[in-house]
Amino acid sequence: GEEAEQAGEVATGTYTAKVVNDQIFEELKLGPGIAEEVQNVWRTFLSSAESREAAGEAIYAALFDAAPSLQSLFKTPRAIMAMRFMNGLNQIISSLTDPKGLKVIVETLGFQHLDLEVTIPRVIIFRDAIVDLLQVEMGARFTPKAKDGWMTFLNYVGGAYIYVRVKFSERLKIIATSWATANNKQVGGNDEAGENKDLEDGNSGEREDDAHAAAANSPKSQKSRGWSSFRGSKPKAAQESALLSGKETVSDFRNTAVPKTFPGMFMFNAAVMGFSGQGWMNEILASWDTVVSNVSNSYRLQEECDVLSLRLSKYRGNINLSQYKAVMLASLRSLCKDWGTAHEVAWSWLWENVERMLKALMGKPAVQEAALVKMMSSLDSSAQDTIRREVYSKFFALAPAGQDFFKQSTTRLHFIADKLVAMTLDMYKEPKRMVEDISALGLRHVGYGIPTDLFGPFVTACVQVVRALADDELAEEAFRWSLGLISRILVRVINEGSTIVMKAINANSGKQLRKAVGCAPRGKRALWMLNVQVGTQSISPFMWAIETGSLDAAKAMIIDLLTIRADRDRYYYGMDILFERHSDMIRRLSLDAPALLPTLLNGLVWRSRTTENGQRRVNYYVKHLLVDAEGEFSKAIEWLAESRDPKIVCNPVIALVTDLVWGRV
């Protein structure tokens, strides 16, 4: 009977306290007085707690005590996540008397949870944990009517999350394919298909004389292939920069050529529709590729919208977000030949959700910045000293393993704490520059091998310290929000930059490094060792190995880069890419790793394995020791002379170079 009753409830589309309905998504209309009863319990619960933060912490703890397995779903620091629970619940509960507004809020929240595997059993665990907590805390004040209301709306929210994730998956596919078409990309495509499809053959090694002769005689083709792929992002960046500048927009508009990509078509249509003077559109356009590409990654999408809201807050003037939607749709219609009703619905749905996320933040950054400035200026030297000390003591209490990564002097630790506090304010003042700086900092943390699970406790410790010192809740919220955003960017950069090559360098293992680069596509093998890029920031794994003293890994990289490999009629030799990436290679090795100089110089020599008339053919690749990238005389000999190492200057390669230079004077 009960199962039949539940089935009937789902079929008719009703929402009850017993069933999680994930088959439909309609407006939630509670019975008479139930919404008010839920809101009264919520207000009482908040007033009984020491603070909103304490209430959030109680909910957070109740959830994970009930089901520790749920912790894997939440990657945000505890202090940040607790407040998100609070804000989300508060927003939902406040709208219970407005079914239409509630549906919009829940759909937006469901959109932000697209990448999480929300299931009915997990919804039930979540619901029961909150209801049990309220029953303990509220006692008799948690009436049967209130309990029924709480369970009903939590079932409604959980079912809506599942519905949005399942039913809107087709829209995500349409968005992905049409976005690829609009930007002349392939979905899941690759660059240099012949190179990227196949992995490097583990048996690839030195080939016969013809392979080396071909490698020696075609440096231009080698250079253009290897280095152009390394710098491939620059022309695109330059193009986007040009599109975002007003002057280039005018010249592009006057050009008779029809734009073939979304940024160009967007600027074209913006000018035609009379929106070319709306500078705020450039900010959204610059972030739009990231937004669309990460529509099903809630953490990345939220991060981009948060940063975008900070950048939009610096715009002085009226912002009408619907104008962007009009230009965006017009541009996509022009670029996608198969555009239809499904595309219109999918892209409108995407924009409406992003627009709601942006509107929820608009106006807040300026207020939060002012509150944070006021709080920072009110901190005297005693309060600043307290922050410097307490941050680490609380962090080490929360995560004892963190002590292994903070072995610097007290002065250095205090500097880090001061810098961290300053960054939270700079994030409001200069968001664009700060994102670049944080990305660069994150890449350095990749080299340090910092586990990302330590960032959560560190943020929580910082928030707890500031909470004890701040009198203004708005300033505390501003600090928490900014620090949470910084930590999310850092964690993302570290995760994206933690390649298997970087992990081998951190372990200083030549064996691991050879195994790692063995997985690289043929045309990308050298780049894996010379460039890790996240956004506009990059780091050289090879140079990082030198700087950190991982010489075993660095030696393995030099040997691998300077091994000539062949694949049918194509040859790969990393000399050009190595010296173009690090034109001061000789100087850096002379100063930081002189033991690797012989390995480098020996890699510039190829000796034939066959003899002819008692002689063996030898090729010397000394171009970069004679001339630099600008065609001027290289300083390699000067740097080697400064090292005052007689063994190095007697190396056959250096002897040949000096004879070529001085023998013709």
Residue pairs with C-beta under 8 A, 6 or more apart in sequence:
6 18
6 19
9 16
9 18
9 19
9 21
10 19
10 21
10 23
13 21
13 23
13 24
13 26
14 21
15 21
15 28
15 152
15 155
15 156
15 159
16 152
16 155
17 147
17 148
17 151
17 152
17 155
18 151
18 155
19 155
20 120
20 123
20 124
20 127
20 155
20 158
20 159
20 162
21 155
21 156
21 159
22 120
22 158
22 159
22 162
22 163
22 166
23 159
23 163
24 163
25 103
25 107
25 159
25 160
25 163
25 164
25 167
26 103
27 99
27 100
27 102
27 103
28 96
28 99
28 102
28 103
28 152
28 153
28 156
29 99
30 38
30 96
30 149
30 152
30 153
33 145
34 145
34 146
34 148
34 149
34 152
35 96
35 97
35 149
36 97
37 143
37 145
37 146
37 149
38 93
38 96
38 146
38 149
38 150
38 153
39 93
39 94
39 96
39 97
40 146
41 134
41 138
41 141
41 142
41 146
41 150
42 89
42 90
42 93
44 138
44 141
45 55
45 134
45 137
45 138
46 52
46 55
48 137
48 138
49 55
49 58
52 83
52 86
52 473
53 79
53 82
53 83
53 86
53 467
55 86
56 82
56 83
56 85
56 86
57 78
57 82
58 133
58 137
59 82
59 85
59 86
59 89
59 130
59 133
60 78
60 81
60 82
60 85
62 129
62 130
62 132
62 133
63 70
63 125
63 126
63 129
63 130
64 70
64 71
65 129
66 125
66 128
66 129
66 132
67 122
67 125
67 129
70 122
70 125
70 126
73 116
73 117
74 81
75 299
75 456
75 491
76 84
76 299
76 456
76 484
76 488
77 455
77 456
77 457
77 458
77 459
77 460
77 463
77 484
77 487
78 456
78 457
78 460
79 459
79 460
79 463
79 464
79 480
80 459
80 463
80 480
80 483
80 484
80 487
83 477
83 480
88 109
91 105
92 102
92 105
92 106
92 109
92 153
92 157
93 153
95 101
95 102
95 105
96 102
96 149
96 153
104 356
106 156
106 157
106 160
106 161
107 160
107 164
107 353
108 353
108 356
108 357
109 157
109 161
110 160
110 161
110 163
110 164
110 165
111 164
111 353
112 298
112 301
112 302
112 357
113 161
113 164
113 165
113 298
114 164
114 165
114 168
114 172
114 295
114 296
114 297
114 298
115 296
115 297
115 298
115 299
116 161
116 165
116 298
118 158
118 161
118 162
118 165
119 162
120 158
120 159
120 162
122 158
123 154
123 155
123 158
123 159
123 161
123 162
124 158
126 154
126 158
127 150
127 151
127 154
127 155
127 158
130 150
130 154
131 147
131 150
131 151
131 154
134 142
134 147
134 150
135 142
135 147
138 146
168 349
170 342
170 346
171 342
171 345
171 346
171 349
171 350
172 295
172 296
172 346
174 342
174 343
174 346
175 292
175 295
175 346
175 347
175 350
176 187
177 187
178 332
178 336
178 338
178 339
178 343
178 346
178 347
179 185
179 262
179 292
179 293
180 186
180 187
180 189
181 335
181 336
181 337
181 338
182 261
182 262
182 265
182 331
182 332
182 335
182 336
183 261
183 262
183 289
184 260
184 261
190 196
190 197
191 229
191 232
192 229
192 523
195 521
195 522
195 523
195 524
196 521
196 523
196 524
197 521
198 521
198 522
199 518
199 519
199 520
199 521
199 522
200 517
200 518
200 519
200 520
200 521
200 522
200 525
200 565
201 567
202 518
204 565
204 566
204 567
205 563
205 565
206 212
206 563
206 564
206 606
206 609
207 564
207 565
207 566
207 571
209 608
209 610
209 617
211 564
211 566
211 571
212 564
212 606
212 608
212 619
213 619
214 571
215 222
215 564
215 571
215 573
216 606
216 619
216 621
218 571
219 576
219 623
222 571
222 572
222 573
222 576
223 576
223 580
225 523
226 523
226 526
226 527
226 572
226 574
226 576
226 577
227 576
227 577
227 580
229 523
229 524
229 527
230 527
230 530
230 531
230 577
230 580
230 581
233 533
237 536
239 263
240 263
240 286
242 248
242 252
243 249
243 252
243 263
243 264
243 266
243 267
243 285
244 263
244 282
244 285
244 286
246 276
249 267
249 270
249 271
249 276
250 271
250 276
252 259
252 264
252 267
252 268
253 267
253 268
253 271
253 272
253 276
258 268
259 265
259 267
259 268
260 335
261 335
262 288
262 289
262 331
262 332
262 335
263 285
265 331
265 334
265 335
266 281
266 285
266 327
266 328
266 331
267 276
267 285
268 331
269 327
269 330
269 331
269 334
270 276
270 278
270 281
270 327
273 326
273 327
273 330
275 281
275 323
275 327
278 323
279 315
279 317
280 312
280 315
280 317
280 319
281 323
281 324
281 327
283 308
283 311
283 312
283 315
284 308
284 312
284 324
287 304
287 307
287 308
287 311
288 328
290 300
290 304
291 301
291 304
291 305
291 308
291 354
292 350
294 300
294 301
294 304
295 301
295 350
299 488
299 492
300 492
301 354
301 357
302 357
302 488
303 485
303 488
303 489
303 492
305 354
305 357
305 358
305 361
306 361
306 481
306 485
307 431
307 435
307 485
307 489
308 358
309 358
309 361
309 362
309 364
309 365
310 365
310 427
310 428
310 431
311 431
311 432
312 319
312 358
312 362
313 362
313 363
313 365
313 366
313 428
314 431
319 362
321 355
321 358
321 359
322 355
324 351
325 348
325 351
325 355
328 347
328 351
329 344
329 347
329 348
332 339
332 343
332 347
333 339
336 343
365 428
367 474
368 428
368 474
368 475
368 477
368 478
368 481
368 482
369 425
369 428
369 429
369 478
371 472
371 474
371 475
371 478
372 424
372 425
372 428
372 475
372 478
372 479
372 482
373 425
374 472
374 475
375 470
375 472
375 475
375 476
375 478
375 479
376 421
376 425
379 387
379 469
383 469
384 418
386 465
386 469
387 417
387 421
387 465
387 466
387 469
388 413
388 414
388 417
388 418
390 461
390 465
390 468
391 417
391 420
391 458
391 461
391 462
391 465
392 406
392 413
392 417
392 461
394 460
394 461
394 464
394 465
395 402
395 457
395 458
395 461
395 462
396 402
396 403
397 461
398 457
398 460
398 461
399 454
399 457
399 458
401 451
401 454
402 454
402 457
402 458
405 448
405 450
405 454
406 413
408 416
420 462
420 483
423 434
423 438
423 482
423 486
424 478
424 479
424 482
424 483
424 486
425 482
426 433
426 434
427 434
427 482
427 485
427 486
428 478
428 482
434 486
435 489
435 535
436 535
436 536
436 537
438 486
438 489
438 490
438 493
439 489
439 493
439 534
439 535
439 536
439 537
440 537
441 490
442 489
442 490
442 491
442 492
442 493
442 494
442 497
442 534
442 537
443 493
443 497
443 532
443 534
443 537
443 538
443 539
444 539
445 490
445 493
445 494
446 493
446 494
446 497
446 498
446 502
446 532
446 539
447 502
447 505
447 506
447 539
447 544
447 547
447 548
449 503
449 506
450 494
452 491
452 494
452 495
455 487
455 490
455 491
456 487
458 487
459 483
459 484
459 487
462 479
462 483
463 476
463 479
463 480
463 483
466 476
466 479
466 480
467 476
470 476
470 479
492 534
493 534
493 535
493 537
496 534
497 532
497 534
497 539
499 516
499 528
499 532
499 541
500 512
500 516
500 519
501 513
501 516
501 517
501 528
501 529
501 532
501 541
502 532
502 541
502 544
503 512
503 516
504 512
504 513
504 515
504 516
504 553
505 513
505 541
505 544
505 545
505 548
505 550
505 553
505 554
506 550
507 553
508 545
508 549
508 550
508 551
508 552
508 553
509 552
509 553
510 552
510 553
510 555
510 556
511 556
512 553
513 553
513 556
513 557
513 560
514 556
514 560
516 528
517 525
517 528
517 529
517 557
517 560
520 527
520 528
522 565
522 567
522 570
522 572
523 572
525 560
525 565
525 572
525 574
526 561
526 572
526 574
526 577
526 578
527 577
528 541
529 541
529 542
529 557
529 560
529 561
529 574
530 540
530 541
530 542
530 561
530 574
530 577
530 578
530 581
530 582
531 538
531 539
531 540
531 541
531 581
532 538
532 539
532 540
532 541
540 581
540 582
541 557
542 554
542 557
542 558
542 561
542 578
542 581
542 582
543 582
543 588
544 550
545 551
545 553
545 554
545 557
546 554
546 588
546 589
546 592
546 593
546 596
547 592
551 593
551 595
551 596
554 593
554 596
555 596
555 599
558 596
558 599
558 600
558 603
559 599
559 603
560 574
561 574
561 575
561 577
561 578
561 603
562 573
562 574
562 575
562 578
562 600
562 603
562 604
563 573
563 574
563 603
564 571
564 572
564 573
564 606
565 571
565 572
565 573
566 572
573 621
575 603
575 604
575 621
575 624
576 624
578 585
579 585
579 624
580 629
582 588
583 624
583 628
583 629
584 639
585 600
586 597
586 600
586 625
586 635
586 636
586 639
586 640
587 635
587 639
589 596
589 597
589 600
590 597
590 639
590 640
590 642
590 643
590 645
594 643
594 645
594 648
597 640
597 645
597 648
597 651
598 647
598 648
598 651
601 648
601 651
601 653
601 654
602 651
602 653
604 620
604 621
604 622
604 625
604 653
605 618
605 619
605 620
605 621
605 652
605 653
606 618
606 619
606 621
607 616
607 617
607 618
608 616
608 617
608 618
610 616
620 652
620 653
620 656
622 653
622 656
622 657
622 660
624 634
624 636
625 634
625 636
625 637
625 653
625 654
625 657
626 633
626 634
626 636
626 657
626 660
626 661
627 633
627 634
628 634
628 635
636 657
637 654
637 657
637 658
637 661
640 648
640 649
640 654
641 649
648 654
649 655
649 658
